[in-house]
Every structure is written in structure tokens, then in C-alpha cells.
Amino acid sequence: MSLSWRRIGAIFSKELRDYRRNRFVILTMVFFPLLFVILPTIQILLINASASSAKLDAHIGLSLLYMLMIPAMVPSVLAAYSVVGEREQGTLEPILTTPISREEFLIGKALAVLVPTLGIAYVVFGIFLGVSALFAEPGAASAIFKDSHLLVQFLFTPLLAGWSIWAGIAISARSLDVRAAQQLGVLASLPPLGIVALMSFNVIVPTLGLALGLAAALLLVDVLGWRAVAAIFDRERLVAGKQT
């Protein structure tokens, strides 16, 4: 299969332009990250220096889990809008009647969600680390900067986003209502967070081998998700506006 990165880039650029004109998308990109950085930051700053090790681990685990809610939930909302939203606006049919392949269309859509999501997620995490280093109790700050915590954050952020994107696009392509698609997309983004949550709370000790193994499994799921979405993507049905 030969992909045209020029056509993919055209879809990517178009999506970013559409985001800037869509108030809901802008609010999603601003509100969720603010929520998920303010709450854990306050929690970390309020930790008492005399807190027990178990209580400290619980607070830090919850705070870091908030950080991973950004790559799970933000792309699920945007991806769920990606197809059904264009259908409602009447801009989907002109795109699908061009020579662009379904793979190029889907990759362009996915990248337009992934790139800003990763930018937002890593910036928010950087702000959280900076505030923690400057103002948190030394014990809490040193615990946050443990290699295992950083590994989980940096490794799983793009992988969780990938899962949410493909699940959201699949739902969007089969839906006729934007709100229903977005609600289902958020629900579909949650399962991988279960394992990550166990690692964040040290219920499962996030060793390098375990983290890499789970990351490889999630990467495989992301790749298979792309192929599955491409296989069920029916451009004729979408152009006709029918639901099966």
C-alpha cells in the first residue's frame, strides 16, 4: 500500500484549521488539561512532610494518574467528532469523493488529534514537574521524579492517545450523532487506564521490563486498531449518509 503524505498532510492541515474555528474543540483542549493539572498539583502541594510512605505513594499515584487522563480523554472527544462532525457540517462527502484513500484519510485525521494531544500532555506534565520541584515537600518531589514514574508517563502517553484515537474514530464512523459518539468515545478510552492506574499506585510495580512489555502490547493494539478501523471504514455508506 502506497501512501501519499501530501494528501495526509492536507487532511492534517485542514483538521487543525477546523479546530481553531470550533469553540467546543478549543474548550476541550483547554479545560481538560487545566483540570488535570490543577487538581493533582494542589494535592501534591498539600502533602504533609510527615505523611507515611503509603499515603505519599497513594497521593503521588493519583496525581500521576490525572496526568494520563489527558492523553486518554482529550483525543477520545476529538476523534469521536472527526467523522460524524464533518458529516453534520456537510464537509465529509466532498473529501470522500476525492482520490484520497481511506488509509490516508484516517492517518491524517489521527495525526491531527495525536500531535496537539501530545504537545498538551507533555507541557502539562512539565508544568506539574516544575511546580513539584519548586514548591512541594522534598520527600514528595523526590518520589515524583523516580525513574519508574517518569517512564510510565513518557512511555504510555502516546500509546494511550493512540488507543483513544482509533476507538474514537471507529465510533465516529458508525455514528450519526456527535454527542453519542463522544460519550461512547470517552468510555472506550478508559480500559487501558486500568493497568496504568495499577502501575501508578504501585499495585503492579512498574519495572522496566514490565513497562516495556505492556507498552509493546499496547503499541500492537494501536496498530491493529488502525487496520481494523480502516477495514470497517465504508466511504460509500458515509457518503450516502446511511447507518448500518
C-alpha positions as a Markdown table, in Angstrom:
| # | Residue | x | y | z |
|---|---|---|---|---|
| 1 | Met | 0.0 | 0.0 | 0.0 |
| 2 | Ser | 1.5 | 3.3 | -1.1 |
| 3 | Leu | 0.5 | 6.3 | 1.0 |
| 4 | Ser | 0.6 | 9.9 | -0.3 |
| 5 | Trp | 2.0 | 12.0 | 2.6 |
| 6 | Arg | 0.9 | 15.1 | 0.6 |
| 7 | Arg | -2.7 | 14.1 | 0.9 |
| 8 | Ile | -2.2 | 13.0 | 4.5 |
| 9 | Gly | -0.7 | 16.4 | 5.2 |
| 10 | Ala | -3.6 | 18.1 | 3.5 |
| 11 | Ile | -6.1 | 16.4 | 5.8 |
| 12 | Phe | -3.9 | 17.1 | 8.8 |
| 13 | Ser | -3.7 | 20.8 | 8.0 |
| 14 | Lys | -7.4 | 21.0 | 7.3 |
| 15 | Glu | -8.2 | 19.4 | 10.7 |
| 16 | Leu | -6.0 | 21.9 | 12.5 |
| 17 | Arg | -7.7 | 24.8 | 10.8 |
| 18 | Asp | -11.1 | 23.3 | 11.7 |
| 19 | Tyr | -10.0 | 23.0 | 15.4 |
| 20 | Arg | -9.2 | 26.7 | 15.5 |
| 21 | Arg | -12.8 | 27.6 | 14.3 |
| 22 | Asn | -14.5 | 25.1 | 16.6 |
| 23 | Arg | -15.2 | 26.5 | 20.1 |
| 24 | Phe | -16.0 | 23.1 | 21.6 |
| 25 | Val | -12.7 | 21.7 | 20.4 |
| 26 | Ile | -10.8 | 24.7 | 21.9 |
| 27 | Leu | -12.6 | 24.3 | 25.2 |
| 28 | Thr | -11.8 | 20.6 | 25.3 |
| 29 | Met | -8.1 | 21.3 | 24.7 |
| 30 | Val | -8.0 | 23.9 | 27.4 |
| 31 | Phe | -10.5 | 22.7 | 30.1 |
| 32 | Phe | -9.4 | 19.1 | 30.5 |
| 33 | Pro | -5.7 | 19.9 | 30.7 |
| 34 | Leu | -6.3 | 22.7 | 33.2 |
| 35 | Leu | -8.5 | 20.4 | 35.3 |
| 36 | Phe | -6.0 | 17.6 | 35.3 |
| 37 | Val | -3.0 | 19.8 | 36.2 |
| 38 | Ile | -4.7 | 22.0 | 38.9 |
| 39 | Leu | -6.1 | 19.1 | 41.0 |
| 40 | Pro | -3.0 | 16.9 | 41.2 |
| 41 | Thr | -0.8 | 20.0 | 41.7 |
| 42 | Ile | -2.8 | 21.2 | 44.7 |
| 43 | Gln | -2.8 | 17.6 | 46.1 |
| 44 | Ile | 0.9 | 17.3 | 45.9 |
| 45 | Leu | 1.5 | 20.8 | 47.4 |
| 46 | Leu | -0.8 | 19.9 | 50.4 |
| 47 | Ile | 1.1 | 16.7 | 51.3 |
| 48 | Asn | 2.5 | 16.9 | 54.8 |
| 49 | Ala | 6.2 | 16.3 | 55.3 |
| 50 | Ser | 5.3 | 13.7 | 58.0 |
| 51 | Ala | 3.0 | 11.7 | 55.8 |
| 52 | Ser | 3.5 | 8.0 | 55.8 |
| 53 | Ser | 5.2 | 6.3 | 52.8 |
| 54 | Ala | 1.9 | 4.5 | 51.9 |
| 55 | Lys | -0.1 | 7.8 | 52.0 |
| 56 | Leu | 2.6 | 9.5 | 50.0 |
| 57 | Asp | 2.6 | 6.8 | 47.3 |
| 58 | Ala | -1.2 | 7.0 | 47.1 |
| 59 | His | -1.2 | 10.7 | 46.6 |
| 60 | Ile | 1.5 | 10.6 | 44.0 |
| 61 | Gly | -0.1 | 7.7 | 42.2 |
| 62 | Leu | -3.4 | 9.6 | 42.0 |
| 63 | Ser | -1.7 | 12.8 | 40.8 |
| 64 | Leu | 0.2 | 11.0 | 38.1 |
| 65 | Leu | -2.9 | 9.2 | 37.0 |
| 66 | Tyr | -4.6 | 12.5 | 36.5 |
| 67 | Met | -1.7 | 13.3 | 34.0 |
| 68 | Leu | -2.5 | 10.2 | 32.0 |
| 69 | Met | -6.2 | 11.2 | 31.8 |
| 70 | Ile | -5.2 | 13.9 | 29.3 |
| 71 | Pro | -3.9 | 11.5 | 26.5 |
| 72 | Ala | -6.9 | 9.2 | 27.3 |
| 73 | Met | -9.8 | 11.6 | 27.3 |
| 74 | Val | -8.8 | 14.6 | 25.1 |
| 75 | Pro | -8.2 | 12.6 | 21.9 |
| 76 | Ser | -11.3 | 10.4 | 22.5 |
| 77 | Val | -13.5 | 13.5 | 22.4 |
| 78 | Leu | -11.7 | 15.0 | 19.3 |
| 79 | Ala | -11.6 | 11.7 | 17.4 |
| 80 | Ala | -15.2 | 10.9 | 18.1 |
| 81 | Tyr | -16.0 | 14.2 | 16.4 |
| 82 | Ser | -13.8 | 13.6 | 13.4 |
| 83 | Val | -16.1 | 11.8 | 11.1 |
| 84 | Val | -19.6 | 12.4 | 12.3 |
| 85 | Gly | -18.9 | 16.0 | 12.9 |
| 86 | Glu | -17.9 | 16.5 | 9.3 |
| 87 | Arg | -21.0 | 14.7 | 8.2 |
| 88 | Glu | -23.2 | 17.0 | 10.2 |
| 89 | Gln | -21.4 | 20.0 | 8.7 |
| 90 | Gly | -21.7 | 18.7 | 5.2 |
| 91 | Thr | -18.0 | 18.7 | 4.5 |
| 92 | Leu | -17.4 | 14.9 | 4.6 |
| 93 | Glu | -18.8 | 14.0 | 1.2 |
| 94 | Pro | -16.6 | 16.4 | -0.8 |
| 95 | Ile | -13.5 | 14.9 | 0.9 |
| 96 | Leu | -14.5 | 11.3 | 0.4 |
| 97 | Thr | -15.2 | 11.8 | -3.3 |
| 98 | Thr | -11.6 | 12.9 | -3.9 |
| 99 | Pro | -8.9 | 10.3 | -4.8 |
| 100 | Ile | -7.7 | 10.1 | -1.2 |
| 101 | Ser | -7.6 | 6.6 | 0.2 |
| 102 | Arg | -9.3 | 5.6 | 3.4 |
| 103 | Glu | -5.9 | 4.9 | 5.0 |
| 104 | Glu | -4.6 | 8.4 | 4.1 |
| 105 | Phe | -7.9 | 9.9 | 5.3 |
| 106 | Leu | -7.7 | 8.1 | 8.7 |
| 107 | Ile | -4.0 | 8.7 | 9.2 |
| 108 | Gly | -4.4 | 12.4 | 8.5 |
| 109 | Lys | -7.3 | 12.6 | 11.0 |
| 110 | Ala | -5.4 | 10.6 | 13.6 |
| 111 | Leu | -2.3 | 12.7 | 13.4 |
| 112 | Ala | -4.3 | 15.9 | 13.7 |
| 113 | Val | -5.6 | 14.6 | 17.1 |
| 114 | Leu | -2.3 | 13.0 | 18.2 |
| 115 | Val | 0.1 | 15.9 | 17.7 |
| 116 | Pro | -1.8 | 18.5 | 19.7 |
| 117 | Thr | -2.7 | 16.0 | 22.3 |
| 118 | Leu | 1.0 | 15.0 | 22.9 |
| 119 | Gly | 2.0 | 18.7 | 23.0 |
| 120 | Ile | -0.6 | 19.5 | 25.6 |
| 121 | Ala | 0.1 | 16.4 | 27.7 |
| 122 | Tyr | 3.8 | 16.8 | 27.8 |
| 123 | Val | 3.6 | 20.6 | 28.5 |
| 124 | Val | 1.1 | 19.9 | 31.4 |
| 125 | Phe | 3.3 | 17.2 | 32.8 |
| 126 | Gly | 6.3 | 19.5 | 32.6 |
| 127 | Ile | 4.4 | 22.2 | 34.5 |
| 128 | Phe | 3.5 | 19.7 | 37.1 |
| 129 | Leu | 7.1 | 18.6 | 37.5 |
| 130 | Gly | 8.3 | 22.1 | 37.7 |
| 131 | Val | 5.8 | 23.2 | 40.3 |
| 132 | Ser | 6.5 | 20.0 | 42.3 |
| 133 | Ala | 10.3 | 20.6 | 42.2 |
| 134 | Leu | 10.0 | 24.2 | 43.3 |
| 135 | Phe | 7.2 | 24.1 | 45.9 |
| 136 | Ala | 6.4 | 20.5 | 47.0 |
| 137 | Glu | 7.9 | 18.9 | 50.1 |
| 138 | Pro | 11.3 | 17.4 | 49.3 |
| 139 | Gly | 10.1 | 13.9 | 50.0 |
| 140 | Ala | 7.2 | 14.2 | 47.7 |
| 141 | Ala | 9.2 | 15.9 | 45.0 |
| 142 | Ser | 11.9 | 13.2 | 45.0 |
| 143 | Ala | 9.2 | 10.5 | 44.9 |
| 144 | Ile | 7.6 | 12.1 | 41.8 |
| 145 | Phe | 10.9 | 12.1 | 40.0 |
| 146 | Lys | 11.5 | 8.4 | 40.5 |
| 147 | Asp | 12.6 | 6.8 | 37.2 |
| 148 | Ser | 9.6 | 4.4 | 37.2 |
| 149 | His | 7.1 | 7.2 | 37.4 |
| 150 | Leu | 8.7 | 9.2 | 34.6 |
| 151 | Leu | 8.9 | 6.0 | 32.5 |
| 152 | Val | 5.2 | 5.3 | 32.8 |
| 153 | Gln | 4.3 | 8.9 | 31.9 |
| 154 | Phe | 6.5 | 9.3 | 28.9 |
| 155 | Leu | 6.0 | 5.8 | 27.5 |
| 156 | Phe | 2.3 | 5.5 | 27.9 |
| 157 | Thr | 1.2 | 9.0 | 27.0 |
| 158 | Pro | 1.3 | 8.4 | 23.2 |
| 159 | Leu | 0.2 | 4.8 | 23.5 |
| 160 | Leu | -3.0 | 5.7 | 25.4 |
| 161 | Ala | -3.6 | 8.5 | 23.0 |
| 162 | Gly | -3.4 | 6.1 | 20.1 |
| 163 | Trp | -5.9 | 3.7 | 21.6 |
| 164 | Ser | -8.3 | 6.6 | 22.3 |
| 165 | Ile | -7.9 | 8.0 | 18.8 |
| 166 | Trp | -8.7 | 4.7 | 16.9 |
| 167 | Ala | -11.6 | 3.8 | 19.2 |
| 168 | Gly | -13.0 | 7.3 | 18.8 |
| 169 | Ile | -12.7 | 7.3 | 15.0 |
| 170 | Ala | -14.3 | 3.9 | 14.8 |
| 171 | Ile | -17.2 | 5.1 | 16.9 |
| 172 | Ser | -17.4 | 8.3 | 14.9 |
| 173 | Ala | -17.6 | 6.5 | 11.6 |
| 174 | Arg | -20.5 | 4.4 | 12.8 |
| 175 | Ser | -22.5 | 7.1 | 14.5 |
| 176 | Leu | -25.0 | 9.7 | 13.3 |
| 177 | Asp | -24.9 | 11.9 | 16.5 |
| 178 | Val | -21.9 | 13.8 | 17.7 |
| 179 | Arg | -22.8 | 13.7 | 21.4 |
| 180 | Ala | -23.5 | 10.0 | 21.4 |
| 181 | Ala | -20.2 | 9.4 | 19.6 |
| 182 | Gln | -18.2 | 11.5 | 22.1 |
| 183 | Gln | -19.8 | 9.8 | 25.1 |
| 184 | Leu | -19.0 | 6.4 | 23.8 |
| 185 | Gly | -15.5 | 7.5 | 22.8 |
| 186 | Val | -14.8 | 8.6 | 26.4 |
| 187 | Leu | -16.0 | 5.2 | 27.7 |
| 188 | Ala | -13.9 | 3.4 | 25.2 |
| 189 | Ser | -10.8 | 5.3 | 26.3 |
| 190 | Leu | -10.9 | 4.1 | 29.9 |
| 191 | Pro | -9.9 | 0.3 | 29.8 |
| 192 | Pro | -6.2 | 0.8 | 29.2 |
| 193 | Leu | -6.1 | 3.2 | 32.1 |
| 194 | Gly | -6.9 | 0.4 | 34.5 |
| 195 | Ile | -3.5 | -1.3 | 34.1 |
| 196 | Val | -1.7 | 2.1 | 34.1 |
| 197 | Ala | -3.6 | 3.0 | 37.3 |
| 198 | Leu | -2.3 | -0.1 | 39.0 |
| 199 | Met | 1.2 | 0.8 | 38.0 |
| 200 | Ser | 0.7 | 4.4 | 39.1 |
| 201 | Phe | -0.4 | 3.2 | 42.6 |
| 202 | Asn | 2.4 | 0.6 | 42.7 |
| 203 | Val | -0.1 | -2.2 | 43.0 |
| 204 | Ile | 1.8 | -3.5 | 40.0 |
| 205 | Val | 5.5 | -2.5 | 40.4 |
| 206 | Pro | 6.4 | -0.7 | 37.2 |
| 207 | Thr | 9.7 | -2.3 | 36.4 |
| 208 | Leu | 11.5 | -1.5 | 33.1 |
| 209 | Gly | 10.7 | -5.0 | 31.7 |
| 210 | Leu | 7.0 | -4.9 | 32.6 |
| 211 | Ala | 6.6 | -1.3 | 31.4 |
| 212 | Leu | 8.3 | -2.2 | 28.0 |
| 213 | Gly | 6.2 | -5.4 | 27.7 |
| 214 | Leu | 2.9 | -3.6 | 28.3 |
| 215 | Ala | 3.9 | -0.7 | 26.0 |
| 216 | Ala | 4.7 | -3.2 | 23.3 |
| 217 | Ala | 1.4 | -4.9 | 23.7 |
| 218 | Leu | -0.5 | -1.5 | 23.7 |
| 219 | Leu | 1.5 | -0.5 | 20.6 |
| 220 | Leu | 0.4 | -3.7 | 18.9 |
| 221 | Val | -3.2 | -3.0 | 19.8 |
| 222 | Asp | -2.8 | 0.5 | 18.4 |
| 223 | Val | -1.5 | -0.8 | 15.1 |
| 224 | Leu | -4.2 | -3.5 | 14.9 |
| 225 | Gly | -6.8 | -0.8 | 15.8 |
| 226 | Trp | -5.7 | 1.3 | 12.8 |
| 227 | Arg | -6.0 | -1.7 | 10.5 |
| 228 | Ala | -9.4 | -2.7 | 12.0 |
| 229 | Val | -10.8 | 0.9 | 11.6 |
| 230 | Ala | -9.5 | 1.0 | 8.0 |
| 231 | Ala | -11.2 | -2.3 | 7.3 |
| 232 | Ile | -14.6 | -1.2 | 8.6 |
| 233 | Phe | -14.4 | 2.3 | 7.1 |
| 234 | Asp | -17.1 | 2.3 | 4.4 |
| 235 | Arg | -16.8 | 5.5 | 2.4 |
| 236 | Glu | -19.9 | 4.7 | 0.3 |
| 237 | Arg | -22.1 | 4.4 | 3.3 |
| 238 | Leu | -20.7 | 7.6 | 4.7 |
| 239 | Val | -21.3 | 9.5 | 1.5 |
| 240 | Ala | -24.8 | 8.1 | 1.3 |
| 241 | Gly | -25.4 | 9.0 | 5.0 |
| 242 | Lys | -26.8 | 5.6 | 5.9 |
| 243 | Gln | -26.4 | 3.8 | 9.2 |
| 244 | Thr | -26.0 | 0.0 | 9.2 |
